[in-house]
Amino acid sequence: LRYPSYPSDKWSFPGVGAFQCWDKYMLDSWADYATDQGHSEWNTPPTDAGSYNSVVSDTEFFTSGFDTPYGIAFLTWYADVMIQHGDDILQMAQYAFLNFPELGLASKIAGIHWWYNDPSHAAELTAGYYNVADHSGYEPIEDMLRGYGAVFDFTCMELYTQDQPSYAECDPEAVTEQIMTECDDNGTSFAGENALQFYDQYHYNMILEHSDKHNIERLTYLRLTDSLMDDYNLGLFGGFVDDMHNLPDLL
């Protein structure tokens, strides 16, 4: 559940990404929303938000514009459109699987950790997560998922902040903690995944640390490869699986 704001053929880390709202239907939707807010002059999305590979300091929107009345209105609309899309899809999925109660629903939420420590959270904003200091971008998603009994599946469980480049203002540990704490507090089922392939105890320990402090319903490990089937790597993985099952808070 995100906008395709950082496509692999146009984007490279740690670009802020790009808002995905320039087709006719999104432009009409934004214009209608702005008019309803009493600001028909806000007739276009931000034109000062850079491009896929911009950094925050290249842009006016992510340095100051995101916190103006225009920026707040735009980001609210942009996030709400995405969440409504998720709600529509889950409603159809719930109906489609009505006779299969053993099947669970989940929505994968991207672990966008670059620019998390910048006030703008720029990369999260372009992806549709309106997550800034005074506004959680994930609680509305959690609320929507909980209404369908669906799981919040987050893809950033193994990364350490200390391993990320400082120029990208990354904080994968903080965004994971934010979301897991929110899910604990509001009763939303949480599941996790790793973002990158790995086979070492160091990264298993990060997943265990998060999982030991919070409720986690399930974990998806990426991925089954020849490297994983190496005797040593498979032994480490087996120990990790045992450790996960022995966590006191594992649901």
N, C-alpha and C positions, 0 to 999 in steps of 0.2 A: 504494500500500500504506500506508494510514493509516486510523484511525478518523475518522468524520465529526464531528470535535470542534469545528469552527468553521463551521457551515453559514451560507451568505450571508443567509438570511432571519432568523437569530437572533443573529448575531455581528457585531461591528464591531472593527476593529483598534484597540488591540492586546490585546483580551481574551484571557485565558488559555485559553478554550475550556472544554469540559466532558467529563468521562469518560463514555464510552458503554458502560455496563455495568449498566443498571437493568432490563433485561427478565428474564423468568423464567430463561432459560437461562444468561445470564451470572451472575445472582445465585446460581444453583445451582452453577455452575462455580467461582465464587469461594469459596463456602462449603465445597465439597469440598476445594479447594486449601488453604484455611486450616486445615481439620481435619487434612489430611495433614501440615501443618507443626506440628501439635500445639497449634493455637490456634483451637479451635472458637468462642471468644468473638469472633473477628474475623468476625462473620457478615454484615457489610454493607460495601460500598465506602465511601470517604471521604465524609462528610457535611459536611466543613468545607473543601471545595475551591472554594467560590464557585460562580459560574455563568458562562455564556458570556462575558460582558463584564466580569467581575471583573479587577482587577489583582492582582499577587502580594500586596501589602500588605493587601488585603481578606480574605485567607484565612489560616487557621491551617495547613492542609496544605502550602501552598507556601512558607510562611515557616519551618516547622520539621518538620511531620509527615512530609514525604517522606523524611526521613533517619532515621526511627525504625524499629525492627524491623517494625512493622506496615506503614509506608509502603514499605519496601524489598520486603517480601513481596508487597504489592498491586501495585506497579509491575512487579515481575518477572513475576507472573502475567499482568497486563494486556498487557504487551509480548509474552509468549510465545504468548498466544492469537492475537494478530494475526499473528505470524510463522508459526505453524502453519497459519493460514488461507492465507497466501501460499504456503506449501509445498504445501498441498492443491491450490490452483488451478494452480500450475506443474506439478504431477504430472499433472493432467488435461490441461493444455495440451500438455505434452510428448508424451503419448499421442495426443492428437488430431492433432498435426502430425508424427507419427512418419514418415510417408511424404513429408514435405516438408522435407528437411534444409536447404534454402536459406533457410528462414524462421527467424529468430532470435526468442528470447523476451527480454522486458525487463519490469521493474517500475518504475513511476514512484514516486519518493519525494519527498514534499513538502519544499520549502525553507522550513522554519519557522525563521525567524531572530529573531523577537521573543521577548524574555525569554531569549535565549541567554546573555547576560552576567549573568543572575541565577543564583545557585547552584542554584535549583530547575529551571531550564530548563522552566518551567511549561507553555508552549504545546506544546513537544515531548512532554512527558509525557502530556497529555490526548490527543494524536494517536497515542500508542502507541510513541513513540521514547524509550526509557528512557535518556536521554543526560544524565548528570551527571558531576561531576569525576572520580569513580573508576569510572565504568561507561560504556562507549561504547554508545549506543543503536543504532548503525549497523553495527557489526561483526557481530552475529548475523544481520542482514539480508543483509549482504554474503556471509557464509558460506553462508547458505541459497541465495542466487541463484547463487553460484559452483558449487554442487552440480548445478545444472541447466544450467550454461553460459549463464545469463541475465545480462542487462546491468542494472546499477544506473543508472537514469535519474533524475538529480537536477535539480530545477527552480528554481535560484536563482543562475544563473551570472553575471548582469550587474549585480547590485546592489552598491553601495558602502556600507560601514558609515557613512561620514561623512555620507551623505545621509539617514540614518534618524533619527527623533526620539529624543533621548537618554532620554526618560522610558520608552520601551518596551524599553530594554536590548537593542537589536538588534545583531546582528553577522553579517550575511550573508557577509562575506568569511571569517570564522573558521569558520563551519559548513561552507562549501564547501571550505575548505582541509582541515578535519578529515576530511571524507569522501573527498576525492580522494587525500589522503595514505594513508588506510587502504586504499583500493582499490589504490593502487600497491603497498603493502606486502604485501597478501595475494593479489594476482593476480586481483581481481574486475574485470571489464570495466566501464568507466564511460562513461556518455553524459550530456550536459547539455542543459538548456533554459533559456531566459530566462523569468522569472516574469511580467514586464509587457511590454507593447508599447513599442518604442522604435525610433528611426531615426537615431541620432546616433553619432558616432565615440567619444564619451566612454564609452558603455556597451559598444560593441564592444571597446574597449581592456581593460575588466575581464575579459571572456570570454577575450581573447587572453592576458592575464596569467596567469589560472588555467591555461589550456590549454598555455602554454609551459613551465610548471613540472611538469606531470603528464601521465600517459597519458590520452587521451580518444579513445574509439572513434568517436563521432559526436556531432553537435550538431543539435538541432531548434530552428529559429528561428520564433518566434511574433510575427507571423503575416502572411500575404499579404493586404495591404489596398491600397486606392487610394493611401494615403499612401506606402506602400513603393514603388509604381510611379511616384511622382514622379521626374523625371529626376535630381535632385540626390540624393535618398534612395537611389535604386536604384544610383547610382554609388558611394556610400559602402558600400552592402551588397556590391556586386561586389568592391570592394577588400578588404572584410572576409573574404569567401569566399576570395579569393586568399591573404590573410594566414594564414588557418586551414590551407589546404592546404600552405603553406610552413613550417609549424611542424615542427621536427625530431622532436618526440616524438609527432606525430599518427600513430596506428596505421593 
